[in-house]
Amino acid sequence: MIVITGATGSIGRALVRRLRGEEVTAVVRTPADLGCRYVLGDFERPETIGKVLSPGDRLFLNSSLWPGFVTAHRAVIDLAREAGVAQIVTVSVRDAAPGQPLGGGPHGEVDEYLRASGIPWSILQPVGFMQNLLGGIRDDLIHGSYGPGGVGYIDTRDIADVAAALLTRPVGESRNHILTGTAAPTHDELAAEASAALGRTIRYVDLPIPEMAAHLERHGMSADFAGELARGMARVGDGRWSSTTSEVQDITGHPPRSLADFLADHAAEFERGPK
Ligand SMILES: NC(=O)c1ccc[n+]([C@@H]2O[C@H](COP(=O)([O-])OP(=O)(O)OC[C@H]3O[C@@H](n4cnc5c(N)ncnc54)[C@H](OP(=O)(O)O)[C@@H]3O)[C@@H](O)[C@H]2O)c1
């Protein structure tokens, strides 16, 4: 059995589709029409996920972040070990390590715990998601503090494809997989590519950290998180996420979807035009 947590998320939904025909159980917080068997479970009550697990199961461990993330994910790893789970594939982030800002810190703590758990593991370490663009282009503008730093944005469908391959082949070597798209455009290049694909001018506006934080706050983010996110963008400006890897191709046998593919597939969602 392949047990999928975070099954209603952007990676989880693509993974469920990709695993059609396999024996799959999705863990969801509220009933969801995913086209597969599901059980109700919540990381805030780890036992609701633990009770789903049986010896030999393969577990996709994933959820969004919240303050209880580390405790809850560690508890589910303990329950998976007790249940005799054969493998855990999890989603982390590139450069995750304890003490890192944003998601890097909590993911780093869970990653370390998983590596020491004795359960065979695969840690997927993607950079930014192309899907972020769906909310990130407003009034034909993309705001950020990335400066000239490129980002190898990846489509979450490729992360799902990697997870599906790792969860269905014989359990292999436990290791980290840094996942990127085919290219790592700067945000000016990304805006130019979006303009060409969508047939209207999209512009990248690079803002100093305080102004970016204020911009995010105006769009409903808490002051603390807005500041942290703006500082995180500026760190990426040093080019740390501007290299690409061949992991998607190596594991799935197909190249990652390009930004042009992503924009074409989501053209209807971007068809808002300037206000
Ligand atoms: N966005 C990025 O650019 C980026 C980059 C690198 C890494 N990541 C990592 O990617 C992961 C998330 O990706 P995603 O595609 O799954 O995100 P997503 O589309 O936001 O989905 C999050 C999933 O987690 C589930 N969830 C949240 N809290 C839960 C809880 N307490 N119990 C059970 N399920 C819970 C949600 O369920 P509901 O439907 O019930 O809410 C949903 O299925 C995070 O670990 C994030 O740090 C993100």
The ligand as a Gaussian input file, in Angstrom:
#p B3LYP/6-31G(d) Opt

LIG

0 1
 N        5.777000      26.665000      -2.386000
 C        7.070000      26.511000      -2.638000
 O        7.648000      27.238000      -3.469000
 C        7.849000      25.430000      -1.939000
 C        9.198000      25.269000      -2.261000
 C        9.908000      24.215000      -1.671000
 C        9.270000      23.364000      -0.765000
 N        7.960000      23.558000      -0.465000
 C        7.313000      22.610000       0.470000
 O        6.271000      21.921000      -0.206000
 C        5.367000      21.378000       0.769000
 C        3.929000      21.650000       0.417000
 O        3.662000      21.352000      -0.947000
 P        2.141000      21.040000      -1.398000
 O        2.092000      21.069000      -2.865000
 O        1.688000      19.808000      -0.675000
 O        1.385000      22.303000      -0.735000
 P       -0.152000      22.651000      -0.717000
 O       -0.714000      22.614000      -2.082000
 O       -0.260000      23.896000       0.106000
 O       -0.857000      21.437000       0.119000
 C       -0.624000      21.231000       1.477000
 C       -1.241000      19.905000       1.882000
 O       -0.948000      19.669000       3.272000
 C       -2.173000      19.292000       3.904000
 N       -2.137000      19.631000       5.330000
 C       -1.796000      20.812000       5.880000
 N       -1.888000      20.721000       7.227000
 C       -2.272000      19.444000       7.500000
 C       -2.554000      18.721000       8.702000
 N       -2.455000      19.300000       9.913000
 N       -2.928000      17.422000       8.609000
 C       -3.070000      16.823000       7.398000
 N       -2.817000      17.447000       6.227000
 C       -2.441000      18.739000       6.287000
 C       -3.234000      20.102000       3.167000
 O       -4.513000      19.561000       3.442000
 P       -5.855000      20.459000       3.414000
 O       -6.371000      20.383000       1.990000
 O       -6.732000      19.782000       4.384000
 O       -5.476000      21.860000       3.820000
 C       -2.770000      19.860000       1.734000
 O       -3.157000      18.585000       1.285000
 C        5.701000      22.086000       2.093000
 O        6.425000      21.182000       2.889000
 C        6.590000      23.250000       1.644000
 O        7.494000      23.683000       2.655000
 C        7.232000      24.569000      -1.022000

